[in-house]
Amino acid sequence: MLNIILPVLLFAALGLAVLGAVKRFSMWRRGRPEQVDWIGGLLKMPRRYLVDLHHVVERDKYMSKTHVATAGGFVAAALLAILVHGFGLHSRILGFALLAATALMFCGALFVAKRRLDPPSRLSKGPWMRLPKSLLMFSASFFIATLPVAGILPEGFGGWFLAAILAVGVAWGVSELFFGMTWGGPMKHAFAGALHLAWHRRAERFSSKDGRGGRSTGLKPLDLEDPMAPLGVEKPTDFTWNQLLGFDACVQCGKCEAMCPAFAAGQPLNPKKLIQDMVIGLAGGSDANFAGSPYPGKPLGEHSGGPHQPIVALDGKALVDAETLWSCTTCRACVEECPMMIEHVDAIVDMRRHLTLEKGATPNKGAEVLENLIATDNPGGFAPGGRLNWAADLNLPLLADKQQTDVLFWVGDGAFDMRNQRTLRAFVKILKAANVDFAVLGLEERDSGDVARRLGDEATFQTLAKRNIATLAKYRFKRIVSCDPHSFHVLKNEYGALGGDYQVLHHTTFIDELVQKGALSLGQSKAASVTYHDPCYLGRYNGEYEAPRAVLKAIGIEVKEMQRSGFRSRCCGGGGGAPITDIPGKQRIPDMRMVDIQETGAEVVAVGCPQCTAMLEGVVAPRPEIKDIAELVAEVLIEATEVAAKKPSLARREAAVEVQ
């Protein structure tokens, strides 16, 4: 009986799965065109799945081993089941291979079931709760059905009764794991995820040779010259088709939710639900059946949409409320944690672009800041002529006078902030102490455009960027150095698309270079206990975690690491224009970060970003002192006069030794 039923069930499920795949693919293709390497992507997909994706999954050892056993066992079992029970290749070798694959899958499924007995709040429930049962049923049914093929049990063992039970088990298993893969269900991520990795919109994330993934974090520019190109994303079909494919790959593990600072602060954003809302919008429907955590303060069942309907409606309910998008700090914690490598921040900024450029609906002080950038080239609306007031006594060399230099010091808009001016002055002191050939643009420098771009004003960003690029083209320099990770990131990773390719360093990286070369005479810091806060745009965006710590170590500071540090550092709340849009929550993000800091017992917080400084110093005292790394280094610099004064005494001591 099984020899008749199993092939029918297998090929029926496969046929329906193929039909579902065609339907699903046509749904993704409703999105805007995007060029991909069709064949090359498919050929590279296995390595991306087994190496790049597994590198992310490996951070959770429990789930990594579970995933290897369950997914690896399923792939092998499915292929072998089709050969053995579909095509009737009853070989003992194939039979034992299938037994091993199903046993491996069964063991992995047991661990999945164990996790689901008391699931973390971040995990989606609902249909996902039945997945362990389906995995166990599939593996157990095929294991028993294969025992006669391997010669362990005689043919026809158990008779019709056992055959009927096994047929039910196989039907359950293949319907969930084959049919559900393309028609919808917990296993949908396996099909969509594989193709998402093959045709990822940021293929450069997989380009490194060490298997740890490349780094691609710069936002993609809009074509403002094409009158037919949409200015951002208004409806689901305005996304590129492979972005839609990426949304469908979500496994609903909730790791993005667990790391999102806005969600933790009670602001109306949950990156996992946002991605699922895009899936709902593409297919059409409401969020009533979403099986995960809602946006804080936003009950389920009140939002709905369709593929050609606006995602955000300013005059009523739609798929997503505008304040959800404006809650994002663009910290990329969600992207960093996503095991399917989905690009949440790209989607959020794409939707912001529509709200800003088409609707003029940037909330709170957003419109004022954008107007200031247009009128005065800085977000604060300060008179451009005051950009160098902080350095009136420093006699800074201007690039316009020198025409060429080794290092162009990009001052940034911290020049208008009295607190950040201390950092700038400290860094200038370091540059002079190391005899660095440097210069500044002075009044020729404009805002880098970071805030405009994150707020969705691509037009203002491109205007500012092109003006800066035109200015820089007049001069010759080897490198640009900035104390602001946001300016550093934009100049390094986003100006290139507009014709500005430069070698750009963050000031902590440059200071580390100077220390390594012995260009600085340094004493030892008297700071008793110090912790270091990783800026998002330096760490997650650009992978720089070691240089700041190396500099601190060089001046005698042993960093007391916070529990959330490095690539899992908690955002200070200052990025993405969040302080400007100012969406309320149950608590403030910098207050949460200060709790992380205070848990270390540190008396000083070392930082490397003016936004981080402003946000952390905005926390009500008592709290640790906030100091930029440049300030800490400048405090222990041994001036040239001191070094010169010590040299004669050293010479006298050496002479005395020779006489003796």
Number of C-alpha atoms within 10 A of each C-alpha: 11 17 14 11 17 25 19 14 20 21 15 17 20 17 14 17 21 17 15 19 18 13 14 18 16 12 17 23 17 18 21 17 12 13 10 14 12 11 11 11 18 17 12 14 22 15 16 23 16 12 18 25 21 19 17 18 20 16 12 11 10 13 17 16 15 20 20 18 21 27 18 16 23 25 14 17 25 21 13 21 29 17 18 21 24 19 15 15 15 16 14 17 11 18 26 18 18 28 25 16 26 33 22 22 28 24 17 26 27 17 19 23 19 12 15 17 10 8 14 13 13 16 22 21 17 13 12 18 17 14 21 20 16 20 26 23 22 28 29 21 21 25 23 16 27 26 19 17 24 19 14 12 14 11 13 14 13 11 11 12 10 15 21 15 12 23 20 15 20 24 21 18 24 24 21 24 24 23 24 21 22 25 19 14 15 20 21 21 23 19 16 25 26 19 20 26 29 25 26 24 20 17 18 13 17 23 16 12 8 10 16 16 19 16 17 15 22 18 16 12 16 16 13 13 7 9 8 8 12 17 25 24 23 22 22 30 24 23 24 20 23 24 27 26 27 28 28 26 26 24 23 23 19 24 20 25 26 20 23 26 28 28 24 20 20 19 25 25 29 29 27 29 23 21 23 20 25 26 23 22 27 24 16 18 17 19 21 12 11 18 16 21 19 19 21 18 12 15 12 17 12 13 20 20 25 21 21 15 18 19 25 24 15 13 6 8 14 20 26 23 19 20 18 22 23 27 27 30 24 26 25 24 26 26 23 20 22 24 22 27 22 28 21 24 23 19 21 23 26 24 25 29 28 22 26 22 18 15 11 13 16 24 18 13 13 23 18 16 21 25 17 16 23 17 14 17 22 27 21 16 17 16 12 17 11 12 22 17 12 18 14 8 7 11 7 16 15 18 23 15 9 13 12 18 20 14 21 24 24 24 22 21 22 22 20 21 14 10 14 22 19 18 24 25 18 19 24 20 20 22 21 13 17 18 11 15 14 23 23 21 21 21 12 16 21 23 22 27 28 24 25 26 22 26 28 25 27 27 19 21 23 20 13 23 24 17 16 20 19 13 15 18 11 11 15 15 19 12 15 23 22 24 27 25 23 26 24 26 23 21 28 20 21 20 22 14 12 12 12 18 14 17 13 22 21 26 25 28 19 20 25 19 15 18 18 13 10 11 16 22 16 18 15 17 18 12 14 10 16 24 26 27 29 28 31 30 24 20 20 22 23 19 13 20 18 13 17 25 21 20 24 24 14 18 20 15 20 17 18 16 17 23 13 16 18 20 19 18 22 25 28 26 29 24 23 24 24 20 17 20 19 16 18 14 18 13 13 19 25 23 18 18 22 19 12 19 25 16 12 16 14 21 17 19 24 24 24 25 28 25 21 24 22 17 20 25 18 11 17 9 8 6 17 20 14 20 20 25 26 27 20 22 23 23 18 15 19 15 15 13 8 11 11 10 11 11 11 11 11 11 11 11 11 11 11 10 9 8 6 5
